[in-house]
Amino acid sequence: MKTLEGVVRPYAWGSRTAIASLRGKAVPSPHPEAELWFGAHPAGPAVCVGADGDADTDLLSAIDADQVGMLGERTVASFDGRLPFLMKILAAEEPLSLQAHPSSEQAREGFDRENALDLRIDAANRNYRDPWHKPELIVALTEFDALAGFRDPRVTIELLRELQVSELDPYLGMLAGQPDSEGLRALFTTWLTLPDASIATLVPAVLTGAVDLLGAGDGRFTAELRTVLELGEVYPRDPGVLASLLLNRIHLDPGEGLYLPAGNLHAYLRGTGVEIMANSDNVLRGGLTPKHIDVPELLRVLDFTPADVGDITPPIRTVGAERIYLTPAPEFRLSRVELDGTGLLYASSICFDMPGPQILAVLQGAIDVRPAGERPISVRAGQAIWIGADEPDVVVHATASRAVFFRALVPVASE
């Protein structure tokens, strides 16, 4: 076992308080802190801390030095000797870009194709930086807002009609004439490829319509209208502002999750959550960003099938103190565990005997992790612990009145 210190990613959309508070650092932080990584990604592997509190090595180097012992034979064989997931604490103070991720087949084909074109891995116009897909799961720690999946086009038609923006009439007609996935594809493609001059006229007209409709106090589309206004203020000439009108506007309460499979167009708007994903860098952007947008490749990847919020909300199975978020992703399984150190309200400890690699990230309080016959390792909020495949079963005990941690592992085939 190894105590892990996460790696902070200082993206501009991050928070100056959420991650710093979790780690017990000064608030506000000097710079925005967007993500805290617990994993073995080459761009930011977690730091392994020795018993004296000093950095020992990093998790990627430790895995490379003993792949079978750290990951287990099944994980090594299935995922090319890599830890197949990356666990993060994500803290969004501002909206992220609209984006989608490819399927396994699309990732492999795209990676090979761009290699054949001799595109550098770090080239700005490169879409595929590895041959793997990137399903994602986010579980809210605070109230969390997002756009995800194309809304039922019939509801979108109602929204566009209520805006009463004459400049939207040709586009409303496109969707009303074909209120299905093909109509969504046609409208999204049209908006994404409009000339800059057209965007400069259409987006302000939509924002004015949103202000007027909010002022009328109808209330049905309040969240959607406020979101389009917020996005339009930050990205006044971005077609992604228009695209946001086509997507489900989702609000998560703490503990609720959202699973984003291949082809799902999404953007996190604000909030703090635990995110787990396949260990990949493949992102196709669709707006709300100055970065490269490859429209033909994005359209090849996107799934325009309308999705209800229930379609992308993972089912949950509760086993004792563990709340498991079920997804079809073979790379990861995420669960939330809450323990009571007093033992008065609920369990004070839990035993884990699942084979394969695991990471336990502590979000509140502190825990002791005790392997059979060995001394416990203490882990406080803001830290994590790595449990390798060759470790014995462990008992986790709360050392605070309330301890909350998230558990990430590679699921077995029968799950």
Phi, psi and chi 1 to 4 in degrees:
 res  aa     phi    psi   chi1   chi2   chi3   chi4
   1 MET       -  150.5  -64.0 -165.9  -56.1      -
   2 LYS  -141.1  130.2  -60.4  177.9 -177.3  -65.2
   3 THR   -72.8  136.6  -57.0      -      -      -
   4 LEU  -116.7  136.2  -58.5  178.9      -      -
   5 GLU  -104.1  127.6  -67.1  -74.2   -6.1      -
   6 GLY   -73.7  164.6      -      -      -      -
   7 VAL  -106.4  124.5  175.7      -      -      -
   8 VAL   -82.9  132.3  174.4      -      -      -
   9 ARG  -107.2  116.3  -52.3  -63.7  -73.9 -175.6
  10 PRO   -92.5   57.6   33.3  -34.0      -      -
  11 TYR   -72.5  154.0  -52.6  135.8      -      -
  12 ALA   -64.4  -25.9      -      -      -      -
  13 TRP   -83.3    2.2   47.5  -97.5      -      -
  14 GLY   -77.9  178.6      -      -      -      -
  15 SER   -99.3  149.8  167.8      -      -      -
  16 ARG   -95.8    2.0  -69.2  177.8 -178.7  -93.8
  17 THR  -125.6  -41.0   58.8      -      -      -
  18 ALA   -62.4  -53.3      -      -      -      -
  19 ILE   -74.7  -37.2  -69.8  175.6      -      -
  20 ALA   -61.1  -43.0      -      -      -      -
  21 SER   -63.1  -43.5  -64.2      -      -      -
  22 LEU   -58.8  -39.6  172.4   65.1      -      -
  23 ARG   -86.9   -0.1  -58.7  173.4   68.5 -138.6
  24 GLY    73.0   27.4      -      -      -      -
  25 LYS   -97.4  170.8  -55.5  -64.8 -175.5 -180.0
  26 ALA   -63.3  140.9      -      -      -      -
  27 VAL  -122.0  133.3  173.9      -      -      -
  28 PRO   -77.9  156.5   29.3  -35.4      -      -
  29 SER   -72.6  155.8   58.6      -      -      -
  30 PRO   -60.9  -30.8  -21.5   32.5      -      -
  31 HIS  -135.7  158.4  -54.0  -74.0      -      -
  32 PRO   -59.0  136.4  -22.8   33.5      -      -
  33 GLU  -116.6  112.7  -63.5  176.7  -28.1      -
  34 ALA   -95.2  -39.8      -      -      -      -
  35 GLU  -142.5  147.7  -63.4  176.8  -15.8      -
  36 LEU  -120.4  111.5 -179.4   63.8      -      -
  37 TRP   -92.6  129.6  -73.2   14.9      -      -
  38 PHE  -119.9   97.9  -68.3  110.3      -      -
  39 GLY  -179.7 -163.1      -      -      -      -
  40 ALA  -124.1   35.7      -      -      -      -
  41 HIS   -70.6  136.4 -168.2  -73.4      -      -
  42 PRO   -58.8  -28.8  -25.1   34.1      -      -
  43 ALA   -77.6  -12.2      -      -      -      -
  44 GLY  -172.7   64.2      -      -      -      -
  45 PRO   -67.7  141.4   25.2  -33.0      -      -
  46 ALA   -60.0  150.2      -      -      -      -
  47 VAL   -91.0  129.7  176.5      -      -      -
  48 CYS   -86.5  126.6  -58.3      -      -      -
  49 VAL  -106.1  131.3  179.5      -      -      -
  50 GLY   -78.2  176.2      -      -      -      -
  51 ALA   -60.6  -25.6      -      -      -      -
  52 ASP   -85.7    0.1   57.0    1.3      -      -
  53 GLY    88.4   -3.6      -      -      -      -
  54 ASP   -91.1  153.9  -66.8  -26.9      -      -
  55 ALA   -63.1  133.4      -      -      -      -
  56 ASP  -101.7  -61.4 -179.2    6.0      -      -
  57 THR  -153.9 -170.3 -176.9      -      -      -
  58 ASP  -112.9  162.9   64.6   72.2      -      -
  59 LEU   -66.2  -35.9 -173.9   56.1      -      -
  60 LEU   -63.0  -45.1  178.9   59.8      -      -
  61 SER   -64.9  -39.4  -61.8      -      -      -
  62 ALA   -64.2  -39.6      -      -      -      -
  63 ILE   -68.3  -45.0  -70.6  172.9      -      -
  64 ASP   -60.6  -29.6  -73.8  -15.6      -      -
  65 ALA   -76.5  -20.0      -      -      -      -
  66 ASP  -156.8   73.1 -178.2   13.3      -      -
  67 GLN   -61.5  -47.2  -69.9 -175.1   -2.7      -
  68 VAL   -66.7  -43.5  173.4      -      -      -
  69 GLY   -65.5  -37.8      -      -      -      -
  70 MET   -82.2  -39.0  -64.8  -74.5  -85.6      -
  71 LEU  -105.3  -26.9  -59.2  177.5      -      -
  72 GLY    90.9  151.9      -      -      -      -
  73 GLU   -61.9  -39.6  -68.3 -176.9   -3.1      -
  74 ARG   -64.8  -43.8 -177.8 -179.5   64.6   86.5
  75 THR   -67.9  -40.4  -60.7      -      -      -
  76 VAL   -59.1  -46.0  169.7      -      -      -
  77 ALA   -68.9  -38.0      -      -      -      -
  78 SER   -78.4  -29.4  -61.0      -      -      -
  79 PHE  -129.5   32.5  -58.6  105.9      -      -
  80 ASP    55.4   37.7  -61.9  -31.7      -      -
  81 GLY    72.2   17.6      -      -      -      -
  82 ARG  -108.7  148.4  -54.5  161.3   54.8 -110.8
  83 LEU   -68.9  117.4  179.3   64.6      -      -
  84 PRO   -82.0   -2.6   28.8  -34.9      -      -
  85 PHE  -126.6  159.8   62.8   77.6      -      -
  86 LEU  -128.1  125.1  174.1   60.0      -      -
  87 MET  -104.3  136.4 -173.1 -176.6 -167.9      -
  88 LYS  -137.9  153.9  -56.3  176.6  177.5  179.0
  89 ILE  -101.0  122.3  -48.3  -57.8      -      -
  90 LEU  -112.5  130.3 -179.4  146.2      -      -
  91 ALA  -130.2  103.2      -      -      -      -
  92 ALA  -103.2  116.7      -      -      -      -
  93 GLU   -93.9  -23.7 -162.4   72.3   26.7      -
  94 GLU  -133.2  162.0  -61.6  176.2    1.9      -
  95 PRO   -64.8  143.4  -22.5   34.0      -      -
  96 LEU   -85.9  172.2  -78.1   67.6      -      -
  97 SER   -69.9  154.9   63.2      -      -      -
  98 LEU   -68.3  132.6  -83.8  174.6      -      -
  99 GLN  -156.4  163.0   57.8 -172.1  -99.7      -
 100 ALA  -145.8  164.7      -      -      -      -
 101 HIS  -127.6  148.8  -51.5  -65.3      -      -
 102 PRO   -80.1  164.6   32.3  -36.8      -      -
 103 SER   -76.1  172.5   67.4      -      -      -
 104 SER   -59.4  -43.7  -66.7      -      -      -
 105 GLU   -65.8  -43.8  -65.2   76.0   13.8      -
 106 GLN   -64.4  -39.4  -69.7  165.3  -20.0      -
 107 ALA   -65.0  -45.4      -      -      -      -
 108 ARG   -63.0  -46.8  167.8   56.8   67.0 -175.8
 109 GLU   -64.8  -43.1 -171.8  -82.9  -29.4      -
 110 GLY   -67.0  -40.2      -      -      -      -
 111 PHE   -62.3  -46.2 -176.9   69.2      -      -
 112 ASP   -64.3  -40.1  -70.0  -15.8      -      -
 113 ARG   -64.2  -44.8  171.5  164.2   34.4   91.6
 114 GLU   -73.1  -28.1  -67.8 -175.9  -18.1      -
 115 ASN   -64.2  -41.3  -77.9  -13.9      -      -
 116 ALA   -64.3  -25.9      -      -      -      -
 117 LEU   -86.2    2.3  -66.4  172.1      -      -
 118 ASP    60.7   32.4  -69.7  -31.1      -      -
 119 LEU   -75.5  131.9  -79.1  178.3      -      -
 120 ARG   -62.4  147.7  -63.1 -166.8  -32.8  -87.9
 121 ILE   -59.3  -34.1  -71.6  -65.8      -      -
 122 ASP   -97.4   13.2   60.4  -10.3      -      -
 123 ALA   -64.2  140.6      -      -      -      -
 124 ALA   -63.5  -28.4      -      -      -      -
 125 ASN   -97.1   16.0   62.4  -24.8      -      -
 126 ARG   -88.4  134.7  176.2  134.3 -167.6  167.7
 127 ASN   -95.8  -35.3  -61.6  -51.5      -      -
 128 TYR  -117.4  109.1  -61.3   97.1      -      -
 129 ARG   -98.2   -3.6  -57.6 -177.4 -171.0  -80.3
 130 ASP  -160.8  170.1   54.1   64.8      -      -
 131 PRO   -95.3   25.2   33.1  -34.4      -      -
 132 TRP  -117.8  155.2  -59.9  -66.8      -      -
 133 HIS   -82.3  176.6   69.5  163.2      -      -
 134 LYS  -145.4   62.5 -167.4 -176.6  179.3 -175.5
 135 PRO   -64.4  151.6   25.7  -34.1      -      -
 136 GLU  -136.0  150.0  -61.7  177.6  -10.7      -
 137 LEU  -132.9  129.9  167.8   67.5      -      -
 138 ILE  -118.6  134.2 -176.0   86.5      -      -
 139 VAL  -120.2  124.5  175.1      -      -      -
 140 ALA   -70.9  135.0      -      -      -      -
 141 LEU   -98.5  -32.1  -64.3  174.3      -      -
 142 THR  -121.5 -179.7   64.9      -      -      -
 143 GLU   -57.3  136.3  -68.1 -169.5   -5.2      -
 144 PHE  -138.1  130.9 -165.0   94.4      -      -
 145 ASP  -117.7  143.0  -65.4  -51.5      -      -
 146 ALA  -153.4  161.5      -      -      -      -
 147 LEU  -109.7  133.4  -61.2  168.3      -      -
 148 ALA  -159.8  125.6      -      -      -      -
 149 GLY    76.4  145.6      -      -      -      -
 150 PHE   -73.9  128.4  -73.1   94.2      -      -
 151 ARG   -68.5  157.5 -174.9 -166.0  -57.5  111.7
 152 ASP   -50.2  119.8 -177.7  -25.3      -      -
 153 PRO   -60.6  -25.3   17.0  -28.9      -      -
 154 ARG   -65.1  -37.0  -66.1  168.6  -63.5 -179.1
 155 VAL   -71.0  -38.8  179.0      -      -      -
 156 THR   -63.1  -38.7  -63.4      -      -      -
 157 ILE   -59.4  -42.8  -70.5  167.3      -      -
 158 GLU   -62.0  -42.4  -66.2  177.3   22.8      -
 159 LEU   -62.2  -46.9  169.3   57.9      -      -
 160 LEU   -65.0  -36.2  -62.8 -177.8      -      -
 161 ARG   -67.0  -40.7  -78.0  176.2  173.4  157.6
 162 GLU   -67.9  -25.2  -70.8 -161.2   20.5      -
 163 LEU   -64.6  -29.6  -80.1  169.9      -      -
 164 GLN    52.8   49.7  -62.6 -175.1   31.1      -
 165 VAL  -107.5  112.5  174.4      -      -      -
 166 SER   -60.7  -32.8   60.4      -      -      -
 167 GLU   -63.7  -20.0  -70.3   88.0  -14.6      -
 168 LEU   -85.1  -11.8  -81.9  177.7      -      -
 169 ASP   -55.2  -44.4  -72.1  -13.5      -      -
 170 PRO   -62.1  -34.9  -19.8   32.1      -      -
 171 TYR   -78.3  -36.2  -49.4  106.8      -      -
 172 LEU   -60.7  -39.4  172.9   57.7      -      -
 173 GLY   -63.2  -36.3      -      -      -      -
 174 MET   -59.3  -45.3  -69.6  174.7   62.3      -
 175 LEU   -78.0  -38.3 -168.0   57.5      -      -
 176 ALA   -64.5  -32.8      -      -      -      -
 177 GLY   -74.6  -19.5      -      -      -      -
 178 GLN  -148.7   76.7 -164.8  172.1   12.6      -
 179 PRO   -81.4   65.3   30.8  -34.2      -      -
 180 ASP  -149.8 -168.2   55.6   20.4      -      -
 181 SER   -62.5  -34.5   59.1      -      -      -
 182 GLU   -70.4  -36.0  -70.5  -54.4  -49.1      -
 183 GLY   -65.3  -39.7      -      -      -      -
 184 LEU   -63.2  -43.1  -72.7  167.7      -      -
 185 ARG   -60.2  -45.0  174.9 -175.7  -71.0  -87.2
 186 ALA   -64.0  -44.1      -      -      -      -
 187 LEU   -69.9  -44.5  179.1   53.1      -      -
 188 PHE   -61.2  -43.5  177.1   80.4      -      -
 189 THR   -62.6  -42.6  -56.9      -      -      -
 190 THR   -61.7  -47.4  -60.6      -      -      -
 191 TRP   -64.9  -39.6  -82.9  -11.9      -      -
 192 LEU   -70.0  -20.8 -151.6   61.2      -      -
 193 THR  -111.5   12.6   54.5      -      -      -
 194 LEU   -65.6  145.4  -77.8  176.2      -      -
 195 PRO   -61.6  153.7  -18.5   29.6      -      -
 196 ASP   -55.3  -38.1  -69.3  -16.0      -      -
 197 ALA   -63.5  -37.3      -      -      -      -
 198 SER   -69.9  -40.7  -62.1      -      -      -
 199 ILE   -62.0  -40.4  -68.0  -67.5      -      -
 200 ALA   -63.9  -22.4      -      -      -      -
 201 THR   -93.2  -42.9  -60.2      -      -      -
 202 LEU   -72.7  -44.0 -175.3   55.5      -      -
 203 VAL   -62.3  -48.1  169.7      -      -      -
 204 PRO   -60.2  -35.7  -25.4   35.6      -      -
 205 ALA   -64.4  -40.5      -      -      -      -
 206 VAL   -65.7  -40.2  167.9      -      -      -
 207 LEU   -65.3  -39.8  -60.3 -177.5      -      -
 208 THR   -63.4  -42.4  -61.0      -      -      -
 209 GLY   -62.3  -36.9      -      -      -      -
 210 ALA   -66.7  -41.8      -      -      -      -
 211 VAL   -61.3  -44.2  169.6      -      -      -
 212 ASP   -64.6  -42.7  -67.6  -17.2      -      -
 213 LEU   -68.5  -38.8 -174.4   51.7      -      -
 214 LEU   -62.7  -39.7  -81.8  171.9      -      -
 215 GLY   -64.4  -28.0      -      -      -      -
 216 ALA   -71.4  -17.7      -      -      -      -
 217 GLY    74.0   24.6      -      -      -      -
 218 ASP   -63.5  -47.5  177.5  -88.0      -      -
 219 GLY    92.6  -17.4      -      -      -      -
 220 ARG   -65.7  -41.6 -178.3 -177.3  177.7 -168.4
 221 PHE  -111.3   29.6  -66.5  111.4      -      -
 222 THR   -57.2  -47.9  -63.6      -      -      -
 223 ALA   -63.3  -42.7      -      -      -      -
 224 GLU   -63.6  -41.8  -70.6   82.5   -5.0      -
 225 LEU   -69.1  -41.8  -64.2  171.9      -      -
 226 ARG   -63.5  -36.9  -72.9  178.4  175.5  170.5
 227 THR   -65.6  -44.6  -65.5      -      -      -
 228 VAL   -65.3  -33.0   78.4      -      -      -
 229 LEU   -68.8  -42.2  -72.4  171.6      -      -
 230 GLU   -62.8  -44.1  -68.9  168.1    0.7      -
 231 LEU   -67.4  -38.9  -63.0  177.3      -      -
 232 GLY   -66.1  -29.3      -      -      -      -
 233 GLU   -69.5  -38.2 -178.1  177.0   -5.5      -
 234 VAL   -83.8  -35.7 -179.7      -      -      -
 235 TYR  -126.8   69.4  -59.3  100.4      -      -
 236 PRO   -67.4  -16.8   24.5  -34.4      -      -
 237 ARG  -123.0   34.2  -65.8  177.9  179.1  -88.9
 238 ASP  -113.8  125.0 -166.1  -48.1      -      -
 239 PRO   -63.4  -15.5   21.6  -32.4      -      -
 240 GLY   -62.3  -25.1      -      -      -      -
 241 VAL   -61.6  -43.2  175.9      -      -      -
 242 LEU   -68.6  -41.1  -57.4  174.0      -      -
 243 ALA   -61.2  -29.6      -      -      -      -
 244 SER   -61.8  -24.3   73.0      -      -      -
 245 LEU   -68.6  -16.4  -65.0  169.7      -      -
 246 LEU   -94.1   -8.2  -54.2  178.2      -      -
 247 LEU  -106.0  155.9  -57.1  177.8      -      -
 248 ASN   -65.5  130.0  -69.1  -62.5      -      -
 249 ARG   -94.2  116.3  172.5   60.0  164.5   76.1
 250 ILE  -117.2  135.8  -63.8  172.0      -      -
 251 HIS  -118.3  127.1  177.0   81.5      -      -
 252 LEU  -110.0  134.6  -59.4  178.0      -      -
 253 ASP   -87.3  160.0  -72.2  -34.6      -      -
 254 PRO   -52.3  133.1  -29.2   36.9      -      -
 255 GLY    95.2  -16.4      -      -      -      -
 256 GLU   -85.5  149.8  -65.7 -178.6  -29.5      -
 257 GLY  -123.6  165.6      -      -      -      -
 258 LEU  -141.4  123.9 -167.0   63.9      -      -
 259 TYR  -106.6  129.0  176.3   64.9      -      -
 260 LEU  -118.0   98.2  -58.1  166.8      -      -
 261 PRO   -79.4 -178.4   31.6  -34.8      -      -
 262 ALA   -57.7  140.2      -      -      -      -
 263 GLY    85.8   -4.8      -      -      -      -
 264 ASN   -83.4  118.1 -177.1  -66.7      -      -
 265 LEU   -79.6  128.3 -174.6   64.1      -      -
 266 HIS  -153.2  163.5   61.3  -82.7      -      -
 267 ALA  -154.5  129.0      -      -      -      -
 268 TYR   -79.8  135.6  -61.9  147.3      -      -
 269 LEU   -99.5  -50.7  -60.3  174.6      -      -
 270 ARG  -166.9  156.4   68.2  178.0   56.9   79.7
 271 GLY   123.1  171.2      -      -      -      -
 272 THR  -118.0  136.9  -58.8      -      -      -
 273 GLY  -154.6  167.9      -      -      -      -
 274 VAL   -95.4  125.0  175.4      -      -      -
 275 GLU  -117.5  138.8 -174.6 -179.8   34.5      -
 276 ILE  -131.9  141.9 -170.8  166.6      -      -
 277 MET  -149.5  161.3   60.5 -175.5   62.0      -
 278 ALA   -63.2  146.2      -      -      -      -
 279 ASN   -78.8   76.6 -162.0   -2.2      -      -
 280 SER  -140.5  158.2  167.3      -      -      -
 281 ASP  -112.1   15.1  -74.5  -31.1      -      -
 282 ASN   -82.7  112.0  -69.8  -33.9      -      -
 283 VAL  -133.0  128.4  177.1      -      -      -
 284 LEU  -107.6  115.2  -78.1  -59.5      -      -
 285 ARG   -89.7  149.6  -66.7  178.9  175.7   83.7
 286 GLY  -128.2   11.1      -      -      -      -
 287 GLY   141.0  177.1      -      -      -      -
 288 LEU    59.2   41.0  -50.0  179.8      -      -
 289 THR  -163.6  147.5  178.6      -      -      -
 290 PRO   -84.1   -2.7   29.3  -34.2      -      -
 291 LYS   -76.9  171.3  -66.2 -177.6  179.0  179.9
 292 HIS   -58.8  131.5  170.9   64.6      -      -
 293 ILE  -122.9  115.7  -62.2  176.4      -      -
 294 ASP   -98.0   94.1 -174.3  -26.4      -      -
 295 VAL   -61.6  -48.7  174.1      -      -      -
 296 PRO   -59.1  -41.3  -24.5   35.2      -      -
 297 GLU   -70.7  -38.1 -166.7   64.7   20.7      -
 298 LEU   -60.0  -44.6  175.5   66.9      -      -
 299 LEU   -65.3  -30.7  -65.2  174.2      -      -
 300 ARG   -69.6  -29.7 -169.7  175.2   77.9   90.3
 301 VAL   -89.4  -33.6  163.4      -      -      -
 302 LEU   -65.5  144.0  -78.4 -177.4      -      -
 303 ASP  -104.2  112.7 -177.3   -4.3      -      -
 304 PHE   -91.6    5.1  -71.9   91.8      -      -
 305 THR   -61.6  123.6  -54.4      -      -      -
 306 PRO   -57.6  140.0  -24.4   34.8      -      -
 307 ALA  -129.3  128.0      -      -      -      -
 308 ASP   -76.3  160.4  -67.4  -30.2      -      -
 309 VAL   -58.3  -36.8  175.3      -      -      -
 310 GLY   -62.7  -24.3      -      -      -      -
 311 ASP   -70.6  -23.7  -63.9  -27.2      -      -
 312 ILE  -118.4   14.0   48.0 -179.4      -      -
 313 THR   -98.4  117.7  -59.1      -      -      -
 314 PRO   -70.3  141.2   26.5  -33.6      -      -
 315 PRO   -66.2  156.3   23.1  -31.1      -      -
 316 ILE  -124.4  135.9  -65.2  171.5      -      -
 317 ARG  -118.8  128.4 -177.0  173.1   77.9 -130.9
 318 THR  -104.5  125.1  -60.0      -      -      -
 319 VAL  -125.9  100.3 -178.6      -      -      -
 320 GLY    61.6 -123.7      -      -      -      -
 321 ALA   -85.8    0.6      -      -      -      -
 322 GLU  -104.5  128.9 -171.3  170.3   18.1      -
 323 ARG  -110.5  107.8 -179.8 -179.3  171.8   94.0
 324 ILE  -100.9  128.7  -56.4  168.9      -      -
 325 TYR   -94.6  114.2  -61.9   85.2      -      -
 326 LEU   -92.1  126.3  -57.8  174.4      -      -
 327 THR  -137.4  164.1   78.2      -      -      -
 328 PRO   -82.7    0.9   29.3  -35.2      -      -
 329 ALA   -66.2  126.1      -      -      -      -
 330 PRO   -76.9  -13.1   27.9  -33.8      -      -
 331 GLU   -83.6  -24.8  -70.7   84.8    1.8      -
 332 PHE  -151.9  156.3   58.9   76.4      -      -
 333 ARG  -137.9  134.6 -164.3 -167.4   79.3  179.6
 334 LEU  -120.6  139.5 -175.9   70.6      -      -
 335 SER  -143.0  158.3   59.0      -      -      -
 336 ARG  -112.4  133.2  178.9 -173.9 -176.0  -84.5
 337 VAL  -125.3  130.7 -179.3      -      -      -
 338 GLU  -122.9  126.4 -176.8  170.4   -7.4      -
 339 LEU  -121.4  150.8  -59.9  175.7      -      -
 340 ASP  -111.7  111.9  175.0   14.3      -      -
 341 GLY   -63.0  -22.7      -      -      -      -
 342 THR   -82.9  -20.6   68.1      -      -      -
 343 GLY    73.4    9.2      -      -      -      -
 344 LEU   -85.0  -39.1  -63.1  176.6      -      -
 345 LEU   -94.2  -40.6  -62.6  178.5      -      -
 346 TYR  -158.2 -172.8   36.9   85.0      -      -
 347 ALA   -59.0  144.3      -      -      -      -
 348 SER   -96.5  -11.5   62.5      -      -      -
 349 SER  -149.4  164.5   63.2      -      -      -
 350 ILE  -148.3  145.7 -171.7  170.4      -      -
 351 CYS  -107.2  135.3  179.1      -      -      -
 352 PHE  -117.6  125.6  -68.0  144.7      -      -
 353 ASP  -129.6   18.9   58.6    0.1      -      -
 354 MET   -69.3  132.2  178.9   75.4   71.9      -
 355 PRO   -72.4  159.8   27.8  -35.5      -      -
 356 GLY    94.9  174.9      -      -      -      -
 357 PRO   -74.6  147.5   28.4  -34.8      -      -
 358 GLN  -143.3  150.5  -56.8  179.8   56.7      -
 359 ILE  -127.3  128.8  -66.3  176.3      -      -
 360 LEU  -110.5  117.1  -46.7 -177.7      -      -
 361 ALA  -108.2  121.9      -      -      -      -
 362 VAL   -89.3  126.8 -178.5      -      -      -
 363 LEU  -105.6  -23.0  -83.3  -64.4      -      -
 364 GLN  -151.2  140.7 -176.8  172.8  -20.3      -
 365 GLY    74.0 -144.6      -      -      -      -
 366 ALA  -155.5  155.8      -      -      -      -
 367 ILE  -134.0  155.4   58.9  174.3      -      -
 368 ASP  -108.5  132.6  -82.9   -8.9      -      -
 369 VAL  -113.0  117.4 -176.0      -      -      -
 370 ARG  -118.6  111.8 -177.8 -169.7  -63.5  -88.8
 371 PRO   -70.7  155.4   -9.9   24.7      -      -
 372 ALA   -56.8  124.5      -      -      -      -
 373 GLY    76.5    9.5      -      -      -      -
 374 GLU  -125.6  169.6  -61.7 -177.6   23.5      -
 375 ARG   -75.5  148.3  -62.9 -178.2   62.0 -178.3
 376 PRO   -74.7  157.2   28.2  -35.2      -      -
 377 ILE  -111.0  129.0  -64.7  177.9      -      -
 378 SER   -90.8  136.5  -64.4      -      -      -
 379 VAL  -132.7  126.1 -170.2      -      -      -
 380 ARG  -103.0  170.4   56.0  172.4  170.8   75.1
 381 ALA   -55.9  136.0      -      -      -      -
 382 GLY    93.7   -9.1      -      -      -      -
 383 GLN  -110.6  173.9  -68.1 -178.1  -41.2      -
 384 ALA  -141.4  170.3      -      -      -      -
 385 ILE  -132.6  138.6 -170.4  164.6      -      -
 386 TRP   -96.7  130.0  166.3  -93.2      -      -
 387 ILE  -118.6  111.0  -55.4  173.9      -      -
 388 GLY   -75.9  164.6      -      -      -      -
 389 ALA   -62.1  -29.3      -      -      -      -
 390 ASP   -92.2    7.8   59.9   -5.2      -      -
 391 GLU   -77.4  151.3  -57.3  -78.0   -3.1      -
 392 PRO   -71.5  170.6   25.9  -33.5      -      -
 393 ASP   -56.5  149.7  -60.8  -11.7      -      -
 394 VAL  -124.6  153.1  -59.6      -      -      -
 395 VAL  -113.4  128.4  175.9      -      -      -
 396 VAL  -106.6  126.6 -178.5      -      -      -
 397 HIS  -123.8  135.1 -170.8  -82.8      -      -
 398 ALA   -73.4  132.4      -      -      -      -
 399 THR  -108.9   10.4   57.5      -      -      -
 400 ALA  -128.6  164.1      -      -      -      -
 401 SER   -60.8  -28.8   58.2      -      -      -
 402 ARG  -141.2  121.4 -177.7  170.1 -177.1 -100.2
 403 ALA  -124.3  129.1      -      -      -      -
 404 VAL  -124.2  128.4  177.0      -      -      -
 405 PHE  -142.1  158.6   64.4   90.7      -      -
 406 PHE  -109.8  139.9  -81.6   76.0      -      -
 407 ARG  -114.8  122.8  179.1 -169.5 -172.3 -160.1
 408 ALA  -114.7  135.3      -      -      -      -
 409 LEU  -152.3  170.9   52.1   80.0      -      -
 410 VAL   -92.1  117.7 -178.9      -      -      -
 411 PRO   -68.5  151.5   25.1  -32.8      -      -
 412 VAL   -81.8  160.0  -62.2      -      -      -
 413 ALA   -61.4  -28.8      -      -      -      -
 414 SER   -79.8   -8.8   59.9      -      -      -
 415 GLU   -72.8      -  -73.4 -169.9  -60.7      -
